[in-house]
Structures are given as C-alpha cells and as structure tokens.
Amino acid sequence: MFEYLSETRYMTRGISETLPIEVQLAIWNSIDSNIALGVKMDYLQVFKFSQEGSMLKITHTQEQPEHTTIVYMDYRQEYKDLLSQTVFVIDDVDRSTILYSHEY
C-alpha cells in the first residue's frame, strides 16, 4: 500500500489514442485529490464510467483500504464508448501507469 503514487506517469497506447485528455486529467486529479486529503492509496486504482443525465460519472475505487470517490463531468457523445470500459492506474513505486483493464 502506498501513501502516494509515483510522480512518473505513463499511459498505454490504447489510453493515448482513445481516452479523451479531459477524462485522463479527471482520473489523475481524482488520485491527486485523494493523496492531498491523506487517503492511503492502494497500488491499484479502478475507474468505471456511467452516464447520469447530462453528466459523465466516474467512479474511482480501491480495495485496500476500501475507498470510493465520485467525479462528475459534462457528458459528451464522444464518451459513449467509455460506458463499457474500466480503466486501471497501477503504481509500482517507480512509476504509475494508466491502462484499460483489457490491456492488463
């Protein structure tokens, strides 16, 4: 379990090519906000997406210790494909990597 995630951040090609930059930033901001609040961070952060009216809901969870954060963004039609996706951020001390669950 890590108190903070590495400042060295990477992304897979799939994330780079298909995950909108504003969603990438929302994911990293959710992690950074939790760290700033003193939340103990697990090595695996999980992000799932759903639509609630005119909003994109990003549910950010971790298992140890159990913690959930919800982030809302204005929904755009380009986010439609995200609704079936799960994104992981994995921290291995030296670096943090963002990737789709199917890329793991």
C-alpha positions as CSV (number, residue, x, y, z in Angstrom):
1,M,0.0,0.0,0.0
2,F,1.4,3.4,-1.0
3,E,0.7,6.8,0.7
4,Y,1.3,8.4,-2.7
5,L,1.6,7.4,-6.3
6,S,4.7,7.9,-8.3
7,E,5.2,11.2,-10.0
8,T,6.5,9.4,-13.0
9,R,3.3,8.7,-15.1
10,Y,2.9,6.6,-18.2
11,M,0.0,5.5,-20.4
12,T,-0.6,2.7,-22.8
13,R,-1.1,3.3,-26.5
14,G,-4.8,2.5,-26.1
15,I,-5.3,5.2,-23.5
16,S,-3.2,7.7,-25.5
17,E,-5.2,7.0,-28.7
18,T,-8.8,6.7,-27.3
19,L,-9.2,8.2,-23.8
20,P,-10.1,11.9,-24.1
21,I,-7.5,14.1,-22.4
22,E,-10.1,15.7,-20.2
23,V,-11.0,12.3,-18.8
24,Q,-7.3,11.4,-18.3
25,L,-6.9,14.6,-16.4
26,A,-10.0,13.9,-14.3
27,I,-8.6,10.5,-13.4
28,W,-5.2,11.9,-12.3
29,N,-6.9,14.7,-10.5
30,S,-9.0,12.3,-8.5
31,I,-5.9,10.4,-7.4
32,D,-4.0,13.6,-6.6
33,S,-7.0,14.9,-4.6
34,N,-7.2,11.7,-2.5
35,I,-3.5,11.9,-1.8
36,A,-3.8,15.6,-0.8
37,L,-6.6,14.5,1.6
38,G,-4.4,11.9,3.2
39,V,-6.1,8.9,1.8
40,K,-3.8,5.8,1.9
41,M,-3.5,4.7,-1.7
42,D,-3.5,1.1,-2.9
43,Y,-1.3,0.1,-5.8
44,L,-4.4,-0.4,-8.0
45,Q,-6.9,2.3,-8.6
46,V,-10.0,1.4,-10.6
47,F,-12.2,3.8,-12.7
48,K,-15.6,2.9,-14.1
49,F,-17.9,5.2,-16.2
50,S,-21.6,5.7,-16.4
51,Q,-24.0,8.4,-17.7
52,E,-26.3,10.2,-15.3
53,G,-28.5,12.6,-17.2
54,S,-26.2,15.1,-18.8
55,M,-23.2,14.1,-16.7
56,L,-20.4,11.5,-17.1
57,K,-20.0,9.8,-13.7
58,I,-16.5,8.5,-13.0
59,T,-16.4,6.1,-10.0
60,H,-12.9,5.7,-8.6
61,T,-12.4,2.8,-6.2
62,Q,-9.6,0.9,-4.5
63,E,-9.7,-2.2,-2.3
64,Q,-7.1,-1.6,0.4
65,P,-8.1,0.4,2.3
66,E,-11.6,0.4,0.7
67,H,-12.3,3.9,-0.6
68,T,-14.6,5.3,-3.3
69,T,-14.6,8.8,-4.9
70,I,-17.1,10.0,-7.5
71,V,-16.2,12.6,-10.1
72,Y,-18.8,14.2,-12.5
73,M,-18.1,15.8,-15.8
74,D,-20.3,17.2,-18.5
75,Y,-21.3,14.3,-20.8
76,R,-20.3,14.4,-24.4
77,Q,-21.3,12.0,-27.1
78,E,-17.6,11.1,-27.6
79,Y,-17.7,9.5,-24.1
80,K,-20.3,6.8,-25.2
81,D,-17.6,4.1,-25.7
82,L,-16.3,4.7,-22.2
83,L,-19.5,3.4,-20.6
84,S,-18.4,-0.2,-21.2
85,Q,-14.8,0.4,-20.2
86,T,-12.8,0.1,-17.0
87,V,-9.5,2.0,-16.5
88,F,-6.8,1.0,-14.1
89,V,-4.0,3.1,-12.7
90,I,-1.2,0.8,-11.4
91,D,1.6,2.0,-9.2
92,D,4.8,0.0,-8.9
93,V,6.8,2.6,-6.8
94,D,8.9,3.7,-9.7
95,R,6.0,4.7,-12.0
96,S,2.3,4.9,-12.3
97,T,0.7,3.6,-15.5
98,I,-2.9,4.2,-16.7
99,L,-4.4,1.5,-18.9
100,Y,-7.6,-0.1,-19.9
101,S,-8.5,-3.2,-18.0
102,H,-8.4,-5.3,-21.2
103,E,-4.7,-4.2,-21.6
104,Y,-3.6,-5.7,-18.3
